[in-house]
Amino acid sequence: MLTTEELSGIVEVMVVVSEEEIIDVAQELAYLRDDETPDLEDLMQLITSAMKIHWLEPIPSTAVFNSNSPQSSKLYIAGPASFGTVPPELSEIMDTIEFVGCRSFDWGMVTSNI
């Protein structure tokens, strides 16, 4: 199962990540590790827990600059308390899910919501 540290590390690498991408990465990670496919409810609980301890922070889609960023109602960035661990399988997973990098967001818009 994906840990909070791994979730945070994934988000740190991807910069802006959608809920759907988190699910895709978690499923691919489980497959590569020969683990059971993670339950959607467990993943949602992991995201909620990470937000409670400020390892993840939600951002509005209007704060995202790039056209190659995910179009989703639920987007996340690494939070101020984040101390992530990047899973060694992530580079392979990013090729599998056809991740397009160079994502960025408007810090001013994000901080104005605090």
C-alpha positions as CSV (number, residue, x, y, z in Angstrom):
1,M,0.0,0.0,0.0
2,L,1.1,3.5,-0.8
3,T,2.4,5.3,2.3
4,T,1.9,9.0,3.2
5,E,5.7,9.6,2.6
6,E,5.5,8.0,-0.8
7,L,2.3,9.9,-1.7
8,S,4.1,13.1,-0.7
9,G,7.2,12.2,-2.7
10,I,5.1,11.5,-5.8
11,V,3.4,14.9,-5.5
12,E,6.8,16.6,-5.0
13,V,8.0,15.1,-8.3
14,M,4.9,15.7,-10.3
15,V,4.4,19.3,-8.8
16,V,0.6,19.4,-9.5
17,V,-1.3,16.1,-9.3
18,S,-4.9,15.2,-9.7
19,E,-6.8,12.7,-7.6
20,E,-7.1,10.5,-10.7
21,E,-3.4,10.5,-11.2
22,I,-2.8,9.6,-7.6
23,I,-5.1,6.6,-8.1
24,D,-3.4,5.6,-11.3
25,V,0.1,5.8,-9.7
26,A,-1.0,3.9,-6.7
27,Q,-2.5,1.1,-8.8
28,E,0.7,0.9,-11.0
29,L,2.8,0.9,-7.9
30,A,0.8,-2.0,-6.4
31,Y,1.1,-3.9,-9.7
32,L,4.9,-3.5,-9.8
33,R,5.2,-4.6,-6.2
34,D,2.9,-7.6,-6.6
35,D,0.6,-6.1,-4.0
36,E,-3.2,-6.0,-4.0
37,T,-4.8,-3.2,-5.9
38,P,-5.5,-0.4,-3.4
39,D,-9.1,0.2,-2.5
40,L,-10.4,3.6,-3.6
41,E,-11.7,4.4,-0.2
42,D,-8.3,3.6,1.4
43,L,-6.6,6.0,-1.1
44,M,-9.1,8.7,-0.4
45,Q,-8.4,8.3,3.3
46,L,-4.7,8.5,2.6
47,I,-5.2,11.8,0.8
48,T,-7.3,13.2,3.6
49,S,-4.8,12.1,6.2
50,A,-2.0,13.7,4.2
51,M,-3.9,17.0,4.0
52,K,-4.6,17.0,7.8
53,I,-0.9,16.9,8.5
54,H,-0.2,19.4,5.7
55,W,1.9,17.0,3.5
56,L,-0.6,17.7,0.7
57,E,-2.5,20.9,0.0
58,P,-5.4,21.3,-2.4
59,I,-5.2,24.0,-5.0
60,P,-7.8,25.4,-7.4
61,S,-7.4,24.5,-11.1
62,T,-7.3,28.2,-11.9
63,A,-4.0,28.4,-10.1
64,V,-2.3,26.0,-12.6
65,F,-0.4,27.6,-15.4
66,N,0.3,24.8,-17.8
67,S,-2.0,23.4,-20.4
68,N,-0.4,20.0,-19.9
69,S,-1.5,19.9,-16.3
70,P,-4.3,17.7,-15.3
71,Q,-7.8,19.0,-15.8
72,S,-9.6,17.9,-12.6
73,S,-11.7,19.5,-9.9
74,K,-9.3,18.1,-7.2
75,L,-5.7,19.0,-7.6
76,Y,-2.9,18.8,-5.0
77,I,0.6,20.1,-4.4
78,A,3.1,19.2,-1.7
79,G,2.3,20.9,1.6
80,P,4.6,22.9,3.9
81,A,5.2,19.9,6.2
82,S,5.9,17.5,3.4
83,F,9.0,15.3,3.7
84,G,8.3,12.8,1.0
85,T,10.1,9.6,-0.2
86,V,10.1,9.0,-3.9
87,P,9.2,5.4,-4.7
88,P,12.0,3.8,-6.8
89,E,9.4,2.6,-9.2
90,L,8.1,6.1,-10.0
91,S,10.1,6.8,-13.1
92,E,8.8,3.6,-14.7
93,I,5.2,4.5,-13.7
94,M,5.5,8.0,-15.1
95,D,6.4,6.4,-18.5
96,T,3.5,4.1,-18.2
97,I,0.9,6.8,-17.4
98,E,2.5,9.1,-20.0
99,F,3.2,11.9,-17.6
100,V,4.0,15.2,-19.2
101,G,6.2,17.2,-17.0
102,C,6.9,20.9,-16.5
103,R,3.9,21.7,-14.4
104,S,3.7,25.0,-12.4
105,F,1.2,27.0,-10.5
106,D,0.6,30.5,-9.2
107,W,2.0,30.7,-5.7
108,G,0.2,34.0,-5.1
109,M,-3.2,32.5,-5.8
110,V,-2.5,29.5,-3.6
111,T,-1.3,31.5,-0.7
112,S,-4.2,33.9,-0.9
113,N,-6.5,31.0,0.0
114,I,-4.8,30.4,3.3
